[in-house]
């Protein structure tokens, strides 16, 4: 029996409904409006698309938004000056600097300059630390947070299960491990991380009740790497040449979908799985930042 599809679009749409209700309640009850500033340095086409999607979603939900586009030759001083300006702007509750920036920009230094209270991407060390120890007054990185919501709203309880995360990036792999292992409702998993230096990688992935692929390699996970009945979450989004596809390419995940779907119990598609949840949780974090900054419980 083929796997059930975990529909990220549908779940994200429900989260956005809840986000819109919260925005409306903040306006009605407290006369405040959440605000998000998105900064783009350079003209990378993919980054421009992502930024425009975030700005458009803000408008749909009633969140105030600003888009700041700097030339690809912008200096560190220019970027840091803009971040400082946004840190001190009371209309702005969240700041997001689109990654990756041009090579002359020190991304770590930019992240460190963002006020942790406005770090809705959860890249700042203060928020990463809070997440690791389970404090609730910081933020959770949007993609791992979205995956946790996908599991929760699909009726998948990680408690007592073996979760294997493929990949150890600061954006997905490491925070994913930290969230799954928390002593908390919707977590309590036993977590293994595998990566490019792991020996016998497939032997470990075959043990997973929940397998999360975030390695950035197209169709890396094949059926022989997956235990029958596993839940498979595909974080990857990769362009591969395809003369029959739109613009001569197609988007695929880190999982070879058709053959793994025949073996898994549940699986996320690409596109339409994890991706929509990332923006949904960014909006959620922006609303949370507004409430925290205004002392609203």
HUKARA-V959949 format. One record per residue. N is the residue number from 1. RES is the residue in one letter. PSI is psi in radians with two decimals (NA if undefined). D_CENTER is the distance of its C-alpha to the mean C-alpha in Angstrom with 2 decimals. Layout:
N;RES;PSI;D_CENTER
N;RES;PSI;D_CENTER
//
This chain:
1;X;2.20;30.09
2;X;2.75;26.90
3;X;2.60;23.51
4;X;2.51;22.21
5;X;2.25;19.28
6;X;1.87;16.16
7;X;1.66;15.78
8;X;-0.58;12.24
9;X;-0.79;14.03
10;X;-0.77;16.43
11;X;-0.70;14.25
12;X;-0.67;12.05
13;X;-0.67;15.51
14;X;-0.73;16.70
15;X;-0.69;13.97
16;X;-0.61;14.87
17;X;-0.77;18.48
18;X;-0.69;18.00
19;X;-0.80;16.31
20;X;-0.67;19.34
21;X;-0.70;21.73
22;X;-0.72;20.52
23;X;-0.78;20.89
24;X;-0.70;24.32
25;X;-0.66;25.34
26;X;-0.70;24.57
27;X;-0.75;26.76
28;X;-0.79;29.43
29;X;-0.45;29.76
30;X;-0.09;28.96
31;X;0.72;29.28
32;X;2.67;25.99
33;X;2.17;23.20
34;X;2.58;19.64
35;X;2.37;19.09
36;X;2.28;16.29
37;X;2.25;17.30
38;X;2.24;15.52
39;X;2.24;17.32
40;X;2.16;17.81
41;X;1.99;20.23
42;X;-2.95;21.99
43;X;0.58;22.01
44;X;2.17;19.58
45;X;-0.76;19.51
46;X;-0.73;15.96
47;X;-0.69;14.73
48;X;-0.71;17.23
49;X;-0.82;15.97
50;X;-0.74;12.38
51;X;-0.80;14.09
52;X;-0.63;16.53
53;X;-0.72;14.14
54;X;-0.74;12.68
55;X;-0.73;16.32
56;X;-0.71;17.57
57;X;-0.64;15.34
58;X;-0.81;16.51
59;X;-0.74;20.02
60;X;-0.61;19.74
61;X;-0.19;18.73
62;X;0.31;21.27
63;X;2.30;19.08
64;X;2.37;20.94
65;X;2.64;19.28
66;X;2.40;20.50
67;X;2.12;19.76
68;X;2.06;21.33
69;X;2.09;22.08
70;X;2.65;23.95
71;X;2.67;26.02
72;X;-0.26;24.84
73;X;0.10;27.81
74;X;2.53;26.68
75;X;2.89;27.55
76;X;-0.70;25.71
77;X;-0.70;28.09
78;X;-0.76;27.09
79;X;-0.79;23.35
80;X;-0.61;24.11
81;X;-0.70;26.60
82;X;-0.75;24.12
83;X;-0.75;21.63
84;X;-0.73;24.68
85;X;-0.77;25.71
86;X;-0.60;22.44
87;X;-0.59;22.52
88;X;0.08;25.92
89;X;1.99;25.30
90;X;-0.28;25.48
91;X;-0.34;24.08
92;X;2.06;20.70
93;X;-0.44;18.57
94;X;2.49;15.30
95;X;2.27;15.16
96;X;2.12;12.63
97;X;1.99;14.19
98;X;2.34;12.80
99;X;2.54;12.54
100;X;2.59;14.80
101;X;2.99;17.88
102;X;2.81;21.44
103;X;-0.42;23.10
104;X;-0.12;25.22
105;X;2.19;22.35
106;X;1.75;21.48
107;X;-0.67;17.73
108;X;-0.70;18.15
109;X;-0.64;20.96
110;X;-0.80;19.12
111;X;-0.74;16.33
112;X;-0.44;19.26
113;X;-0.31;21.01
114;X;2.33;18.51
115;X;2.14;19.80
116;X;-0.51;17.65
117;X;-0.27;18.25
118;X;0.14;16.47
119;X;1.28;13.56
120;X;-0.15;10.86
121;X;-0.26;8.19
122;X;0.95;9.88
123;X;-0.34;11.28
124;X;2.48;14.84
125;X;-0.59;16.89
126;X;-0.77;18.05
127;X;-0.63;14.80
128;X;-0.74;13.87
129;X;-0.75;17.39
130;X;-0.73;17.20
131;X;-0.76;14.24
132;X;-0.67;16.31
133;X;0.04;19.40
134;X;0.33;17.96
135;X;2.57;18.89
136;X;-0.04;17.69
137;X;0.25;18.48
138;X;-2.69;15.47
139;X;2.86;11.74
140;X;2.36;8.89
141;X;2.43;5.78
142;X;-0.75;3.30
143;X;-0.88;1.54
144;X;-0.66;5.22
145;X;-0.75;6.33
146;X;-0.67;5.90
147;X;-0.73;7.73
148;X;-0.67;10.15
149;X;-0.67;10.91
150;X;-0.78;11.58
151;X;-0.84;13.91
152;X;-0.84;15.51
153;X;-0.08;16.29
154;X;0.13;17.55
155;X;0.43;19.97
156;X;1.97;18.74
157;X;2.00;19.68
158;X;-0.18;18.71
159;X;2.17;21.69
160;X;-0.09;24.14
161;X;2.80;22.38
162;X;1.99;21.70
163;X;2.30;18.07
164;X;2.19;17.79
165;X;2.15;14.74
166;X;1.90;15.54
167;X;2.56;14.28
168;X;0.58;14.28
169;X;2.77;12.08
170;X;-0.34;11.25
171;X;-0.69;7.61
172;X;-1.05;7.17
173;X;-0.96;10.80
174;X;-0.85;12.36
175;X;-0.52;10.14
176;X;-0.77;9.93
177;X;-0.80;13.69
178;X;-0.66;14.14
179;X;-0.74;12.68
180;X;-0.53;14.62
181;X;-0.11;17.75
182;X;2.58;18.03
183;X;1.41;21.33
184;X;2.79;20.00
185;X;2.37;19.95
186;X;0.12;17.35
187;X;-2.21;17.23
188;X;0.51;20.40
189;X;2.79;19.70
190;X;2.15;21.50
191;X;2.32;19.01
192;X;2.39;19.91
193;X;2.25;18.03
194;X;2.71;19.51
195;X;-2.94;19.25
196;X;-0.41;21.57
197;X;0.06;24.33
198;X;2.28;24.42
199;X;2.55;27.80
200;X;0.77;28.20
201;X;-0.81;24.50
202;X;-0.56;25.32
203;X;-0.63;27.49
204;X;-0.73;24.60
205;X;-0.50;22.15
206;X;-0.20;25.08
207;X;-0.14;25.10
208;X;2.27;21.65
209;X;-0.62;21.62
210;X;2.09;17.82
211;X;2.14;16.67
212;X;2.01;13.11
213;X;2.00;13.41
214;X;0.99;11.26
215;X;-0.24;14.31
216;X;0.47;14.27
217;X;2.14;17.70
218;X;2.23;18.68
219;X;0.68;19.99
220;X;-0.70;20.33
221;X;2.07;20.38
222;X;2.97;23.68
223;X;-0.60;25.49
224;X;-0.13;27.56
225;X;0.04;24.54
226;X;2.37;23.60
227;X;2.46;25.55
228;X;2.26;27.04
229;X;0.03;25.28
230;X;2.71;21.96
231;X;2.21;18.65
232;X;2.14;16.55
233;X;2.10;12.80
234;X;1.92;12.23
235;X;-0.34;9.02
236;X;2.61;11.39
237;X;1.92;12.47
238;X;2.43;15.85
239;X;2.25;18.83
240;X;2.53;22.10
241;X;2.36;25.56
242;X;1.82;27.05
243;X;-0.34;30.31
244;X;-0.11;30.00
245;X;2.92;26.51
246;X;2.30;25.75
247;X;0.45;26.32
248;X;0.44;27.33
249;X;2.89;23.93
250;X;2.76;21.56
251;X;2.27;17.89
252;X;2.80;17.51
253;X;-2.87;15.04
254;X;-0.03;15.69
255;X;2.38;17.84
256;X;1.66;21.25
257;X;-0.97;20.64
258;X;-0.79;24.25
259;X;-0.56;25.73
260;X;-0.64;22.99
261;X;-0.47;22.85
262;X;-0.24;26.59
263;X;-0.53;26.13
264;X;2.88;23.03
265;X;-0.64;23.25
266;X;2.60;19.85
267;X;2.56;17.35
268;X;2.44;14.39
269;X;2.90;15.55
270;X;2.09;14.40
271;X;3.10;14.05
272;X;0.18;13.46
273;X;-1.66;11.47
274;X;-0.63;7.75
275;X;-0.92;7.46
276;X;-0.50;8.99
277;X;-0.47;6.98
278;X;-0.82;3.99
279;X;-0.65;7.27
280;X;-0.73;8.91
281;X;-0.47;7.23
282;X;-0.77;7.73
283;X;-0.73;11.18
284;X;-0.78;11.63
285;X;-0.65;11.12
286;X;-0.72;13.53
287;X;-0.73;15.96
288;X;-0.74;15.88
289;X;-0.74;16.65
290;X;-0.78;19.48
291;X;-0.75;20.90
292;X;-0.76;20.91
293;X;-0.37;22.53
294;X;0.16;25.07
295;X;0.58;25.91
296;X;2.17;25.00
297;X;NA;24.52
//
